[in-house]
Amino acid sequence: MTAFRLNTETNKVQAFATLREAESQGNSLPIFTTESELFTHDGIELKHMVALYNSLADKEVKRFSDRAAGAKRTWAALVTAHKELPAPKPEKEKAPKIAKEKGRPKGTGEFAGKTLVALKEVNPRQFNTWGWKSYEILRGKPDGLTYADYIAAGGRNNDLRWDIERKRIKVID
């Protein structure tokens, strides 16, 4: 993909075979690779597009009707003027990374196979916090809920431990 770097002081453009090559030149000059990047780049004003277009095209213009028209016409002139650029070297394709599962499957911790019962009628946790939401999963279930179902419903292990330490939840084997 051809990348262009515009010197906004001299209104000269340099073409590079790759974006990486253009970025390696430094100087923090505006770099763009597509018409839409030319259109949206903050460092390129409409007057720069007019000057660049006039340096590339046969017929000069004084201004463009709007930024979109300027970007479209300037991009077309750039592509026409720089057709002779060498094709970039194809980069080696990287093998897709396969996400490895971390740790053990959910619901198989120290409470696996055990039933959890809420001991308080009213949720003692601060309203609308993660702890409150975790406690709400168990509240109103007099027979309790298995640990696997608790985790599957969105309960969090650290909230469970907190409530067990404070005698708000009972663990039944």
TACOR-V55567 format. One record per backbone hydrogen bond with DSSP energy under -1.0 kcal/mol. NH is the residue of the N-H (numbers start at 1). CO is the residue of the C=O. If there is no record, write none. Layout:
# TACOR-V55567
nh,co
NH,CO
NH,CO
This chain:
# TACOR-V55567
nh,co
3,16
4,32
5,14
6,30
7,12
11,7
14,5
16,3
22,18
23,19
24,20
25,22
26,23
32,4
38,34
39,35
40,36
41,37
49,45
50,46
51,47
52,48
53,49
54,50
55,51
57,53
70,66
71,67
72,68
73,69
74,70
75,71
76,72
77,73
78,74
79,75
80,76
81,77
82,78
108,105
112,109
114,111
115,172
116,145
117,170
119,168
129,126
133,129
134,130
135,131
136,132
137,133
139,135
141,138
144,141
145,116
147,114
150,146
151,147
152,148
153,149
154,151
155,150
160,156
161,157
162,158
163,159
164,160
165,161
166,162
167,164
168,163
170,117
172,115
